[in-house]
Amino acid sequence: MKSNVILKIFIDITMIVLYTLLMFAKNLGGFFHEIVGLGIGILFVIHILLNNSMIKGLFKSIKGSKIGKKFLLLSDIALTLCMPTVIITGILIAKELFVIQSDFSWTILFNIHNALSYVCLGIMALHILLHAKYLLGVFKKLPSSLSGKEMMSAVTRFFAGAGAAVFLYFSLAICKNISDKQTFPKKPDTGKATSIAPTAPPNNSGGHTESYLPKNEEDSITSVIESSDSEYAITSDDTASPSPTLEEYLSGLRCTGCGKRCSLLNPRCGKGKTQASRAEVEYARLYAD
């Protein structure tokens, strides 16, 4: 069996498993969903390139061919149109890897992405059924190819690509984690600052004299209270920045229950509502008088 045929089987199985995982595993997080979605797009392009000669053969023999071959070609065309649309809409609604300002409604783009994702899954299932005879023949030949050079070549190339993909994934995850730590706002200090005028050292009688600065200078000095991590400071009440409203605070937070990344201001699932309730408690703790 040729090395490319074995490699195609490995890639197709990987693509289908990852695609099904993204469709039905809802607790993987937005970052995983976006990275793996792009990875599936790359695997799909590789699939097209490896099957290029077969697709050309279908186009050439479409006249007078059986209905099964015609459906197979139609499924190829439909998948070639739908899959890029799923990937493009996924990029436009992404929240982790990309932040793209689009004139289109986020809700409309999400609905298109979601609907076409299921359409692609159905086309993939049909595609497998139409290729059933070919696939059965390939799997029958696999045992006799296990010890051959073609198998070793295919396995080596596949795992080299898989290793590179895993390395890239964790590299991006580390970079994003560092970026999030640098941009995420520090927890504000809720203490109130007070104005303190410096006083003179104790006099000989054991007491303290009045402030040793002139009155106008004394009034102009305001103490600074540093936060617990010593990175931020809050001055007197007159210059302190206003606290955000509850709506502003919640609108800046995202639900991590699934890849949709809904705002906690308007959660659309039970997990999101639970996270929103916890965020309200945290808001009360941080900004309560």
VEXLOBA-292434 format. One record per atom (N, C-alpha, C): residue in one letter; x, y, z. Coordinates in steps of 0.001 Angstrom, whole numbers, plus 500000, padded with zeros to 6 digits. Layout:
REM VEXLOBA-292434
AXYZ
...
***
This chain:
REM VEXLOBA-292434
M500849498810500000
M500000500000500000
M500886501242500000
K500516502250499228
K501318503455499134
K501297504245500428
S502424504937500670
S502555505725501900
S501514506825501974
N501227507475500823
N500264508572500817
N498852508106501175
V498496506892500752
V497172506355501079
V497037506147502584
I498069505594503206
I498058505388504658
I498000506727505383
L498791507688504906
L498795509020505520
L497423509674505406
K496763509504504257
K495416510067504085
K494445509491505109
I494531508196505366
I493644507564506345
I493887508151507739
F495148508300508129
F495476508878509440
F494933510296509566
I495133511092508528
I494692512492508558
I493173512580508608
D492497511758507818
D491029511799507792
D490434511386509136
I490995510350509738
I490499509909511045
I490724511005512081
T491907511620512070
T492210512704513014
T491255513867512831
M491005514246511585
M490117515370511294
M488695515104511783
I488201513905511535
I486825513572511947
I486705513521513474
V487702512935514140
V487669512857515604
V487692514254516214
L488586515120515734
L488684516480516270
L487417517278515985
Y486870517113514791
Y485648517841514427
Y484481517421515318
T484333516135515520
T483263515636516395
T483467516114517822
L484715516162518263
L485026516640519612
L484595518088519788
L484882518922518798
L484492520333518894
L482972520497518860
M482297519620518147
M480853519749518009
M480111519363519280
F480606518360519999
F479809517801521091
F480455517920522477
A481725518267522548
A482356518495523855
A482291519988524148
K481447520393525090
K481144521805525301
K482000522477526367
N482860521738527047
N483608522335528162
N485111522421527877
L485476522560526615
L486892522586526263
L487486523989526299
G486646525006526311
G487140526380526362
G487313526977524976
G487219528311524916
G487297529011523641
G488645528889522962
F489730528922523739
F491070528860523152
F491272527535522422
F490923526434523076
F491052525113522450
F490185525033521201
H488963525537521293
H488024525473520173
H488584526217518956
E489142527396519174
E489637528203518056
E490900527608517451
I491824527148518301
I493069526567517803
I492783525291517005
V491978524402517583
V491680523133516916
V490847523370515656
G489966524371515690
G489197524705514491
G490098525099513329
L491107525918513612
L492070526272512568
L492866525049512121
G493205524189513084
G493927522959512748
G493119522064511817
I491813521974512064
I490947521175511187
I490929521778509785
G490926523102509712
G490989523756508406
G492253523390507647
I493387523346508347
I494654522956507708
I494598521501507258
L494058520623508108
L493922519213507728
L492999519042506518
F491968519871506444
F491043519799505313
F491756520168504007
V492598521202504063
V493364521590502869
V494312520457502462
I494977519847503458
I495871518715503158
I495082517557502546
H493882517317503068
H493009516254502534
H492700516509501056
I492365517762500719
I492062518105499327
I493283517882498436
L494452518299498916
L495669518155498113
L496024516691497885
L495879515870498929
L496224514452498801
L495227513687497916
N493996514197497851
N492967513535497044
N492710514271495728
N493649515115495357
N493468515946494158
N493229515105492901
S494024514070492727
S493892513241491524
S492552512511491489
M492078512067492655
M490781511381492722
M489643512339492382
I489737513581492862
I488690514567492577
I488665514912491090
K489857515059490498
K489921515326489056
K489312514177488259
G489563512947488713
G488986511785488044
G487471511779488108
L486913512229489239
L485453512292489364
L484870513301488388
F485531514452488228
F485038515463487300
F485073514943485857
K486142514222485524
K486288513739484151
K485278512642483811
S484935511843484808
S484047510699484543
S482610510944484995
I482248512225485211
I480921512518485739
I479827512168484732
K480116512344483424
K479116512013482412
K478982510497482283
G477756510041482422
G477487508618482287
G477857507798483501
S478309508440484570
S478683507702485782
S477448507361486595
K477608506458487515
K476508506043488379
K476126507155489347
I474922507025489906
I474402508051490804
I475275508214492038
G475906507122492477
G476762507193493657
G477946508115493452
K478575508041492261
K479720508913491973
K479290510365491876
K478096510583491335
K477587511957491238
K477352512542492631
F476770511765493534
F476574512222494909
F477910512467495595
L478891511615495291
L480209511774495881
L480844513092495451
L480714513410494167
L481258514676493676
L480514515859494264
L479200515753494364
L478408516830494961
L478785517044496430
S479036515943497149
S479438516083498553
S480798516751498667
D481700516450497717
D483005517112497703
D482857518618497490
I482026518985496527
I481812520403496219
I481163521122497398
A480131520494497994
A479429521107499124
A480364521299500315
L481181520285500584
L482111520385501709
L483179521435501454
T483621521552500195
T484631522551499835
T484080523969499989
L482776524143499831
L482157525455500008
L481832525743501478
C481320524745502177
C480851524958503553
C481990525073504554
M483019524234504420
M484094524224505407
M484820525568505513
P485215526195504381
P485845527522504507
P484923528560505144
T483615528462504868
T482660529395505477
T482617529221506985
V482642527969507439
V482673527695508880
V483932528288509510
I485066528133508847
I486332528634509393
I486350530154509411
I485892530796508332
I485904532264508259
I484977532871509307
T483762532337509432
T482841532859510450
T483379532587511851
G484077531464512021
G484692531178513317
G485754532205513680
I486534532626512686
I487557533656512928
I486903534993513279
L485799535321512599
L485130536608512829
L484478536692514209
I484066535540514774
I483423535575516093
I484396535161517209
A485666534951516841
A486646534488517824
A486859535529518916
K487178535046520114
K487421535922521265
K488799535709521871
E489462534630521504
E490747534300522132
E491935534616521228
L491944534065520029
L493076534269519110
L492958535556518326
F491743535908517936
F491525537076517105
F490463537967517747
V490631539271517558
V489586540228517942
V489373541111516712
I488434540708515874
I488209541383514596
I486927542192514669
Q487034543474514338
Q485860544327514287
Q485163544126512949
S483929543658513000
S483189543369511774
S481888544153511755
D481461544525510537
D480186545229510386
D478997544278510503
F479257542990510441
F478181542004510540
F477820541762512005
S476582541406512229
S476120541096513581
S476810539835514095
W477316539886515335
W477987538729515925
W477011537553516030
T475768537859516373
T474768536802516530
T474499536106515194
I474400536885514107
I474159536290512792
I475338535423512382
L476557535929512578
L477750535159512230
L477826533865513046
F477488533963514322
F477512532766515168
F476498531739514695
N475288532194514343
N474256531265513881
N474663530595512565
I475298531367511650
I475788530779510399
I476866529739510692
H477802530101511577
H478887529191511953
H478333527907512568
N477383528064513459
N476819526910514155
N476031526012513204
A475196526615512356
A474361525829511437
A475214525088510411
L476187525789509819
L477022525155508800
L477945524094509395
S478261524223510673
S479075523193511326
S478347521859511322
Y477042521895511610
Y476250520663511571
Y476059520171510136
V475912521100509194
V475800520711507786
V477059519974507343
C478232520521507711
C479502519877507353
C479622518496507980
L479158518371509219
L479212517061509869
L478354516048509120
G477167516480508672
G476307515587507895
G476929515210506561
I477577516195505900
I478228515905504616
I479380514932504809
M480127515094505904
M481224514170506201
M480709512748506376
A479582512613507094
A479000511284507304
A478580510672505970
L477957511491505107
L477555511015503777
L478783510644502947
H479819511470503052
H481061511241502320
H481680509892502696
I481670509593503988
I482225508311504463
I481404507138503933
L480071507288503955
L479207506217503454
L479437505964501961
L479602507034501202
L479828506889499759
L481199506294499455
H482138506492500403
H483483505941500241
H483640504602500963
A482545504027501438
A482618502835502294
A483360501688501623
K483072501427500351
K483710500309499645
K485218500533499539
Y485606501766499202
Y487027502096499078
Y487732501974500433
L487080502479501482
L487686502454502821
L487842501028503338
L486838500184503084
L486937498787503518
L488119498088502851
G488326498373501569
G489465497795500872
G490792498252501449
V490855499536501820
V492092500070502413
V492367499418503765
F491344499316504604
F491544498740505944
F491894497244505876
K491411496546504841
K491780495140504689
K493262494980504369
K493813495948503654
K495218495882503264
K496169496382504357
L495626497106505362
L496489497692506399
L497311496642507161
P496722495518507615
P497528494553508387
P498755494061507643
S498635493850506338
S499784493352505574
S500828494437505335
S500462495693505618
S501396496802505388
S502071497290506664
L501746496677507803
L502228497198509086
L503747497189509196
S504383496192508602
S505834496081508734
S506578496628507520
G505870497219506585
G506508497710505374
G507091499100505535
K507927499476504573
K508551500798504590
K507519501909504395
E506476501611503603
E505440502619503368
E504726502994504664
M504426501969505476
M503777502234506755
M504677503066507667
M505942502712507752
M506885503457508598
M507014504897508134
S507034505092506819
S507132506444506271
S505897507267506611
A504718506657506457
A503473507365506759
A503363507692508238
V503704506717509097
V503634506927510547
V504606508018510976
T505808508000510406
T506815509008510756
T506350510407510391
R505817510541509175
R505342511860508742
R504151512334509565
F503261511392509864
F502070511765510636
F502439512244512034
F503277511485512732
F503625511855514105
F504550513060514153
A505333513281513100
A506130514508513036
A505209515721512941
G504175515615512100
G503201516703512000
G502408516893513277
A502010515769513906
A501257515849515158
A502107516480516257
G503386516109516321
G504271516692517322
G504442518181517125
A504592518605515864
A504717520033515579
A503442520782515967
A502273520164515709
A500999520797516060
A500852520943517576
V501223519904518323
V501140519961519796
V502091521024520341
F503303521077519794
F504271522089520232
F503743523499519964
L503164523710518780
L502609525020518439
L501454525383519360
Y500607524394519664
Y499459524660520540
Y499906525140521914
F500841524417522533
F501277524799523870
F502092526092523858
S502801526355522765
S503523527623522648
S502551528791522621
L501483528661521833
L500466529710521780
L499738529850523114
A499489528713523778
A498814528749525075
A499661529495526109
I500971529250526107
I501866529935527047
I501917531432526739
C502039531771525448
C502084533187525060
C500794533900525455
K499649533223525254
K498378533849525623
K498258534013527129
N498727533026527880
N498676533115529327
N499505534292529832
I500695534482529254
I501542535615529640
I500872536929529270
S500272536978528071
S499597538191527625
S498414538536528522
D497643537509528925
D496493537746529801
D496935538300531148
K498043537789531667
K498526538272532957
K498983539720532883
Q499503540119531726
Q499991541482531576
Q498867542477531366
T497769542047530744
T496694542975530407
T495526542928531369
F495392541866532154
F494250541753533066
F494420542745534208
P493421543544534515
P493569544559535551
P493784543956536924
K494644544603537679
K494892544165539048
K493676544426539926
K493538543651540981
K492436543832541907
K492607545150542630
P491619546027542548
P491784547334543157
P491764547266544668
D492428548240545270
D492417548386546715
D491173549150547103
T490373548571548000
T489102549194548362
T489234550148549545
G490422550286550089
G490593551189551214
G490461552629550799
K490084553483551674
K489923554902551393
K491195555626551789
A491638556524550939
A492842557295551225
A492491558495552079
T493404558932552846
T493198560089553702
T494337561065553499
S494074562299553791
S495085563336553689
S495832563446555004
I497130563413554931
I497956563475556131
I498982564565555947
A499039565497556855
A500048566551556816
A501203566135557700
P502442566247557214
P503585565860558021
P503704566732559259
T504123566145560334
T504258566867561605
T505705566875562033
A505992567791562895
A507359567941563379
A507675566868564406
P508945566612564616
P509325565650565653
P508842566112567019
P508772565220567999
P508295565611569332
P509214566664569938
N508583567622570662
N509380568647571320
N509872568144572665
N510561569020573342
N511181568607574593
N510180568280575669
S508983568809575552
S507986568568576601
S507287567237576432
G507677566504575415
G507096565185575241
G505925565152574299
G505398566323573884
G504258566346572983
G504708566597571561
H503739566861570658
H504013567171569268
H503577568593568989
T504356569283568197
T503967570618567810
T503004570539566660
E502464571629566224
E501618571676565047
E502471571404563811
S501834571237562702
S502563570962561474
S503646572002561252
Y504839571545560856
Y505928572482560685
Y505971573056559277
L505004572679558396
L504921573290557077
L503959574463557113
P504155575434556226
P503173576522556124
P501807575970555783
K500765576697556147
K499397576219555992
K499068575885554541
N499488576770553619
N499144576521552216
N499835575274551681
E501060574981552146
E501740573769551720
E501125572545552375
E500717572723553630
E500105571599554352
E498828571151553681
D498021572102553210
D496760571755552564
D496966571093551204
S498125571360550592
S498333570835549242
S498899569430549223
I499312568903550373
I499937567584550421
I498875566530550688
T498860565491549825
T497900564386549979
T498662563084550022
S498318562280550976
S499035561009551101
S498616560053549998
V499472559064549733
V499215558029548747
V499237556684549453
I498173555936549274
I498101554599549865
I498334553581548769
E499359552786548904
E499688551799547890
E498832550558548068
S498555549899546980
S497815548642547033
S498705547536547546
S498086546369547821
S498819545275548461
S499963544760547625
D499882544842546298
D500974544342545468
D501983545430545140
S501813546635545673
S502756547748545543
S502941548206544110
E501992547871543224
E502111548295541843
E501197549465541527
Y500114549599542270
Y499177550673542021
Y498965551462543313
A498650552709543150
A498411553549544314
A497128554327544107
I496410554582545197
I495161555324545165
I495365556590545977
T495084557731545400
T495264558985546108
T493995559331546847
S493838560564547199
S492702560985548006
S491405560796547244
D490286560888547952
D488979560649547360
D488686561616546227
D489295562794546252
D489003563789545231
D489560563394543874
T490669562613543850
T491314562261542588
T491123560790542226
A490474559990543046
A490299558561542773
A489375558355541580
S489690557380540749
S488848557093539597
S487560556427540062
P486443556721539403
P485161556158539840
P485113554649539650
S484408553973540520
S484258552520540411
S483327552192539257
P483560551072538552
P482646550699537461
P481300550261538021
T480271550425537206
T478966549921537603
T478972548399537486
L477965547769538068
L477865546315537986
L477751545861536537
E476987546631535729
E476826546271534316
E478154546361533575
E478929547402533847
E480235547553533198
E481183546429533611
Y481125546058534888
Y481995545000535397
Y481658543661534741
L480369543329534670
L479951542043534099
L480180541999532592
S480024543148531908
S480199543157530451
S481638542878530041
G482580543086530953
G483981542812530653
G484405541388530942
L483482540564531438
L483795539172531779
L483072538228530822
R483705537082530531
R483144536112529605
R482929534770530281
C481855534105529907
C481568532763530410
C482580531782529807
T483077530878530620
T484034529867530153
T483389528489530039
G482070528445530037
G481375527166529980
G481516526450528650
C481650527219527547
C481816526607526238
C482534527597525333
G482622527256524060
G483342528094523123
G482598529349522691
K481351529523523086
K480581530696522675
K481061531971523360
R481613531842524560
R482194532969525298
R481190534113525460
C480004533792525949
C478979534817526152
C479401535784527263
S478934537027527148
S479187538001528199
S478407537618529451
L479030537800530623
L478327537494531875
L477219538502532170
L477160539579531385
L476055540519531537
L474757539901531033
N474882538965530076
N473701538313529520
N474005536844529251
P474214536039530305
P474545534618530107
P473373533857529517
R473709532822528719
R472651532076528035
R472627530598528412
C473250530252529522
C473193528870529980
C473315528851531500
G473089527687532080
G473143527568533530
G474517527867534097
K475557527398533410
K476919527657533890
K477236529136533851
G476777529810532784
G477011531240532674
G476311532013533773
K475075531598534113
K474340532280535183
K475024532075536536
T475579530867536731
T476318530606537974
T477558531483538058
Q478288531599536952
Q479473532444536938
Q479111533915537122
A477974534323536552
A477532535708536718
A477203536004538187
S476577535047538854
S476257535233540278
S477529535366541112
R478525534537540799
R479792534633541517
R480479535962541245
A480372536435539992
A480981537716539633
A480304538870540379
E478990538779540578
E478281539819541336
E478744539849542785
V478977538660543360
V479487538595544727
V480884539215544796
E481717538905543802
E483070539455543763
E483035540973543580
Y482101541459542753
Y481946542895542555
Y481575543587543860
A480637542971544594
A480222543550545883
A481393543589546872
R482231542552546810
R483380542524547738
R484429543584547375
L484607543789546074
L485654544717545631
L485237546179545744
Y483978546446545433
Y483585547845545282
Y482563548327546310
A482202547459547261
A481265547898548289
A481906548954549174
D481120549918549609
D481652550989550487
D482015550424551844
***
